[in-house]
Each structure stands twice: as C-alpha cells, then as structure tokens.
Amino acid sequence: MRSAELLIDAYGRVREEVHSVVDGLTPDQLAHRVDEQANSIAWLVWHLTRILDDHLAEAAGTEQTWLAGGWSERFALPFPPTSTGFGHSSADVAAVRVDSGDLLTGYHDAAHETAVSYVNRLSDADLDRIVDDRWDPPVMLGVRLVSVANDAAQHVGQAAFIRGVVLRAAER
C-alpha cells in the first residue's frame, strides 16, 4: 500500500463522519453551541473543510475549491473569502449558519474530491518536499497532509459530540 492510499483512506473516513454528523439536523441544531464560547457543528465542519481545501490547494499550487467552485458565494459568510476559521472569535463562530447540512456536505465532498485527486498522484518521494519553511524544522508535505487529517478527525469528533448533545436535548 502506498502512503497516498493511507492518506486517502483517512480523508475518506472524515468524509463519512461529516455526512453522519450533519445528517437530518435543522439549521438551529447545526448552529447549536453548548455555551457562548463553544464551536457549533456548522462552524466545525466548515472549518475542517476549509483547512483541507486551503492546505492542499497551497501544497498542490492550485486554486481552492472554496473559491473556484463558488462555495464562498453560496455560504455568503461575513469573512474575507480566504478565511479558514483560524483565529475566529466567538462572534465569528456564531456567524457560521447554513440553511441545511447539504451545503456543508456539498462543499466537503467537492474539497474531498480535489484532495483525493491530488494525493492520489503523489509518490512516497513527493512527501519529503518542503511546503512550509516558516517552522523549525520546515514542514514536509507528508507531515502537512497528516496534520490536516489529524485536525479534521479531531474536529469531526467534536461535531459528533455536539450532535449527541443536541439530539439528547431534543428527546427531552
């Protein structure tokens, strides 16, 4: 098995969880925050997808799906089009609202397809290429790709937890 296949499997698992997390939830449930400083499901899924899209587009030297696919306009968020959610305030998190989970999964699926297409073309030797020299040690492509998978897995897990809280509250 090639390293790229392992990464594609990891990204695919996140994609499956993204669909499970948002499935059947209302806009208010997607925007639910367990307290005023917490992230919502909508923000978490949007953010993890933005990071996937942003970081892989930068590594591939291509335009982000967010911009090229018109997703920025569809979401119509009050942030610069290049915003990924990094450094967002509580008010910024609250501003991420969607009419349905279909918008979130649509964008995630599009970014996922682009990521898989890129990663599938990589050889193991490609993973040693330096993609960010602002760090010490500089970040290699393989490390960046694993970091994205790890971040996405953590955030989709957080979203799944919030889904459980929301659904239990709805049962009361």
Legacy VTK file of the C-alpha trace (Angstrom):
# vtk DataFile Version 3.0
C-alpha trace
ASCII
DATASET POLYDATA
POINTS 172 float
0.000 0.000 0.000
1.293 3.445 -0.896
1.390 6.269 1.649
-1.045 8.215 -0.525
-3.580 5.410 -0.176
-3.372 5.642 3.623
-3.968 9.390 3.487
-6.905 8.947 1.109
-8.395 6.398 3.497
-8.030 8.836 6.416
-9.658 11.673 4.457
-12.433 9.295 3.380
-13.182 8.364 6.979
-13.531 12.044 7.845
-15.868 12.488 4.860
-18.091 9.648 6.075
-18.243 11.186 9.546
-19.024 14.644 8.152
-22.077 13.170 6.427
-23.132 11.285 9.573
-22.722 14.335 11.791
-24.889 16.714 9.779
-27.468 14.202 8.525
-31.019 15.248 9.360
-30.127 18.225 11.545
-32.001 21.506 11.316
-30.234 24.840 10.795
-30.675 25.608 14.505
-29.219 22.245 15.503
-26.245 22.790 13.189
-25.692 26.202 14.810
-26.118 24.952 18.401
-23.301 25.825 20.791
-23.030 24.170 24.187
-22.043 27.575 25.592
-21.337 31.013 24.135
-17.621 30.255 23.661
-18.069 26.831 22.076
-17.954 25.924 18.405
-21.037 24.745 16.531
-21.349 21.744 14.236
-21.694 24.097 11.264
-18.539 26.004 12.181
-16.525 22.840 12.880
-17.459 21.168 9.590
-16.948 24.398 7.632
-13.573 24.976 9.315
-12.227 21.450 8.895
-13.210 21.572 5.232
-11.649 24.994 4.765
-8.362 23.705 6.233
-8.438 20.625 3.989
-9.146 22.813 0.964
-6.713 25.620 1.843
-3.751 23.479 2.845
-3.991 21.011 -0.027
-4.537 23.736 -2.619
-1.440 25.513 -1.334
0.594 22.290 -1.489
-0.693 21.488 -4.985
-0.266 25.056 -6.242
-3.924 25.243 -7.281
-6.895 27.460 -6.513
-9.041 26.481 -3.554
-12.324 24.713 -4.270
-13.925 27.295 -1.930
-13.133 29.991 -4.473
-13.030 28.103 -7.785
-16.261 26.220 -7.090
-18.256 29.246 -5.942
-18.670 27.918 -2.398
-17.672 31.244 -0.861
-20.640 32.893 -2.567
-23.043 30.072 -1.635
-22.130 30.263 2.039
-22.165 34.088 1.988
-20.272 34.345 5.265
-19.218 37.746 6.632
-15.497 36.949 6.364
-12.851 37.531 3.725
-13.026 34.766 1.102
-9.641 33.440 2.240
-10.760 32.941 5.855
-10.382 29.399 7.160
-11.637 29.953 10.693
-8.170 30.142 12.231
-8.289 32.780 14.963
-12.054 33.200 14.812
-13.784 34.856 17.739
-16.956 33.645 19.399
-18.930 36.117 17.276
-17.310 34.730 14.129
-18.294 31.188 15.122
-21.882 32.346 15.678
-21.921 33.874 12.180
-21.478 30.484 10.502
-25.069 29.486 9.833
-26.367 27.321 6.995
-29.836 26.568 5.675
-29.123 22.836 5.647
-26.407 20.274 6.110
-26.423 19.780 2.340
-24.392 22.958 1.918
-21.756 21.672 4.341
-21.589 18.198 2.814
-21.631 19.604 -0.721
-18.592 21.749 -0.044
-16.867 18.984 1.890
-17.450 16.485 -0.927
-16.063 18.919 -3.511
-12.955 19.675 -1.425
-12.525 15.976 -0.661
-12.629 15.042 -4.360
-9.993 17.667 -5.145
-7.810 16.489 -2.263
-8.071 12.828 -3.257
-7.240 13.643 -6.867
-4.099 15.479 -5.748
-2.958 12.977 -3.110
-3.536 10.026 -5.432
-0.920 11.424 -7.841
1.773 11.671 -5.143
4.660 9.259 -4.787
6.248 8.492 -1.451
9.250 10.600 -2.531
6.946 13.605 -3.048
6.065 13.553 0.643
9.578 14.768 1.559
9.128 18.088 -0.285
9.261 21.146 2.000
5.958 23.023 1.824
6.384 25.494 4.694
9.745 26.833 5.772
8.297 29.186 8.399
8.709 26.417 11.001
11.768 24.840 12.565
12.106 22.208 11.320
10.485 23.103 7.987
7.257 21.229 7.252
7.363 18.455 4.675
4.356 17.663 2.504
3.768 14.309 4.225
3.702 15.971 7.633
1.287 18.636 6.372
-1.062 16.010 4.904
-1.085 14.008 8.141
-1.643 17.207 10.131
-4.700 18.038 8.008
-6.115 14.534 8.509
-5.497 14.739 12.256
-7.102 18.187 12.579
-10.115 17.086 10.531
-10.575 13.914 12.594
-10.478 15.907 15.836
-12.986 18.480 14.606
-15.430 15.961 13.186
-15.236 14.113 16.515
-16.083 17.354 18.326
-19.010 17.866 15.950
-20.226 14.317 16.632
-20.163 15.022 20.368
-22.238 18.179 19.867
-24.673 16.203 17.689
-25.176 13.794 20.597
-25.831 16.674 22.983
-28.307 18.248 20.529
-30.204 15.019 19.870
-30.441 14.096 23.555
-31.794 17.574 24.324
-34.395 17.132 21.568
-35.594 13.869 23.189
-36.467 15.621 26.459
LINES 1 173
172 0 1 2 3 4 5 6 7 8 9 10 11 12 13 14 15 16 17 18 19 20 21 22 23 24 25 26 27 28 29 30 31 32 33 34 35 36 37 38 39 40 41 42 43 44 45 46 47 48 49 50 51 52 53 54 55 56 57 58 59 60 61 62 63 64 65 66 67 68 69 70 71 72 73 74 75 76 77 78 79 80 81 82 83 84 85 86 87 88 89 90 91 92 93 94 95 96 97 98 99 100 101 102 103 104 105 106 107 108 109 110 111 112 113 114 115 116 117 118 119 120 121 122 123 124 125 126 127 128 129 130 131 132 133 134 135 136 137 138 139 140 141 142 143 144 145 146 147 148 149 150 151 152 153 154 155 156 157 158 159 160 161 162 163 164 165 166 167 168 169 170 171
